[in-house]
């Protein structure tokens, strides 16, 4: 597919590789292995002398179509699709870190990402220094000495803190670090980190890219040099591969990604505006509102405010649970980016493995609630949250 086509066309047609049967939809190759006409052909394939598929842990035609389409969408040279978003996060880190290396990361991270950096990598002699991602002075101090990797989310999960991607990327490169950003909350529709200086972009494709609660998947997008020279061998040997079926579902989901995300963001803005006026809301975070402390940055590096919002209730966990249990339409779920609106209590779910002190430093309290806005009518969402607020 030529790069001359615009985004929404590439979301439908990018990477399409039809077979000799000339099917309309992308072909689904549910096979683990491939055969050869002769032993010499097999030997040439494994020696890298023949460009062909050898095993679906290494590559699969359906997965290739997904990777090519995602690369076009992101404006990246190359992509590797993974079985989950966390498989992508771990692979992107592990393939380039060695004992003695140093990582600098924003403290405000999804619980599993925080655990990799805080608990797992230190066991292998890799040190992570955490900073307040919103504070450029802390980044500057941490990156005044060399680092191997810089890792952050923007907006962050769950309290929607932003990182100045361009400024931090410049500091990171000056310190010799590779910049990895988890762009899940913003989506590839609303934010383009590679254009702002990041080196590697990671997605949990389970979220908005599927967007309908069906399959797991992830993606790592970067330069061809990083993917082929640094990550590919690690990927093939450790096996964080996505299944062809999941890749096919995600391919079909990409066709409607911009329609869904833009609608969700518009509804989230309306819902956040309404919630901000409700007396029972002690605090609300949504990047698209002027009340967000980094609204100017959001306007500079995001094309919309996203589909996620977070608010805080006085009364702690008891009050938060009472509100969640009073919801009639909105579902309680730790997932996000779905066509259905979902709400969760981060302190007891997505960030329950994070210590109380560390949660406090991330801005997560027992009264915090995260809402992932779906495709329902705005007035119905307001009505459901309104009656739940009345119930507390």
PyMOL commands that set and color helices and strands:
alter all, ss='L'
color gray80, all
select helices_A, chain A and resi 7-13+39-46+61-74+85-94+111-124+136-142+165-174+187-190+193-196+206-210+224-238+244-254+257-276+295-301+316-326+346-348+356-361+378-391
alter helices_A, ss='H'
color red, helices_A
select strands_A, chain A and resi 78-82+102-106+127-131+149-153+178-182+200-204+218-222+281-285+308-313+331-332+342-344+368-372
alter strands_A, ss='S'
color yellow, strands_A
deselect
rebuild
show_as cartoon
